[in-house]
Amino acid sequence: MIDSDIRFALSADADERTTLTTFLDFHRETLARKCAGLSDEQLRRRAVPASELTLIGLMRHLAAVERWYLQVIIAGEQPPELFGGGGDPEADLRDIGAATGEATFALWRAQLAHSRRITAAHPLDAVGANPGRGQDHSHRWVLQHLIDEYARHNGHADLLREAVDGQVGE
């Protein structure tokens, strides 16, 4: 529904931070909508036979992505792992057997709240080190990367949601 689409409410002359955070919030909300109203079983369903992707796995993954890029790289924090994984970098996507929608939504929303605090506290040209790759990234780069990450995974979520219950759009 275009009337409620915050991208179209964004002023054409909005500053860079407002533009980046508005588009990021739009994609965050899109993921929440794709997962809304489903049972734990539906959220855990591997709806595409050749893939291990699930809606709950995507939400867990994006919580971990938020955590890594904003808490670790930009804020320089050292938070504990969200999902363990025993060395499996994709445990957030795969190890979903006991995951519930309620707990996953709460964890994801907590990560978003922390991400928003970090974003508010750091200028766009703040630079943080990515210890996983030995690279530096600006806050601006991180926000754009998060938009890209959500947009790509929201495409996956579209297909997963349609396969789970036929819902398309939004």
N, C-alpha and C positions, 0 to 999 in steps of 0.2 A: 504494500500500500504506500504509494508515493507521499501522501500527506504526512505520514509519520516517519519518513525516511530522513534522518538527520543530515545526510549528505546534501540534500536539496535545501535545507534550512540554513546551511552554512553560507555566510556572506562571501561574495566573490572577492572581496578585498580583505578577507580574514588573514591574520598573520600566520607565519609558518607553524608555530607551535599549535595554535588553534586548529589549523588545517590537519596536521599530523594526528593530533589526539582525537579529533572528531572522526576522522576516517578509521582510526584504530578502534575507537569505541563502537563505531558502526559494525565493524567486523566481529568484535567481541559479542555484541548483541545478536548478530546473525547466528553465531554458534549456539548461543543460549536458546534462541528460538528453534533451531534445528533439533535440539535435545529436549525441549519442553514437552511435558505431557506423556512421556514414555515410561514404561515400567523398567525396572532394573534389567529384566531379561531382554527387553527390546533394545535398551542402550548397549548391552553386551553382545548383541547379535552380530555375527560376522555375515553381513547381508550380501556380500559379493564373494562367491565361492573361492576365487583365486587369491583373495586378500585376507590378511589378518586384521584389517582396519575395522573399528567399531566406533560408534558415536562416543561411548564413554572413554574409549582409548584416546580418541582425538582430544577430548576435553582434558584428560590427564596429561597428555603430551603438551598441550598449549599452556597448561599451568606450569609445567616444568620449563618450557621455553621462556615464559614470562619471568620465572624465577632466575633462570640462568642469565639472560641478557640484561635484566635491570638490576637484580640484587647482586649478582656476582660481578658482572662486567662494569656496569655504570656505578653502583654504590660501593663496590669493593667488599661486599659482605661474604661470609662463608657459611651460608645456611646448610642444614643437613639435607641429605638427599630426600626427595619426596616419596619415592617408591622403591628404594633399595635397588634391586636389580642384580646384585652380585656380579657386576661388570657388564651386564647386558644394557647397552645404551638405549634400547627400545623397550625396556621393561614397562615403561608408562603406557605403551601401546599394546603390549602383548599380555602382561601379567594382570588380567582383569577379572579373574574368576570370582574374587570376593568383593570386587568394587561395587558400590551402590551409587545410584544417582544422587541421593541426598548428600552423602559424604563427599562425592566428587564435585558436585556443584558448590558445596561449602568451601572445599579446598581451593577450587578454581577462583571463586569470588574473593577469598582471602588473598590469593596471589595478586589478583587485579587491584585490590585496595592497596597492597604494598607497592605494586608497580606505579600506581597513580601518585602515591606519596613521593616516591623516588623521582618520577618525572617532574613533579611540581618543584622539587628541591634542586634540580640540576639544570643548568643552561643547556641548550641544544648542542653547543660546541664542546661540552664536557667530554673528555676522552677517558675510556677505561680499557684495561687490558683483558683480552680473552685468553685465559690460561690454557684452555683446551686447544687453541690453535696458534698461540704465540703471536697474535695480532692485536692491534689496538682498534677500537671502534668508537666513533663519536656517538653521543646520545641521539643525535639526528639520524645517524645510520641505523642505530638499534630500533628506533621507532619505525623507520621505513621498513626494516627487516621484519618487524612484528606484523606490520600491515600485510606484507607479502606472505608471511607464514600463515596468518589467519585466512587470507583470501584463498590461498591454495587449499588449505584444509577445509574451508567452507565449501569448496567445490566437491571435495570428497563427502562432506556431510550431506550435501544435496542428494547425492546418489544413494548414500546409506539410508537416509530418512525415507526416500521414495521406496526403496526396497523393503524397509521395515513395515510401513503402513500406507504407502501411496501418497503421502503428503508432499506437495511440491510448492515452490515459491517461498517468499519472505526470506 
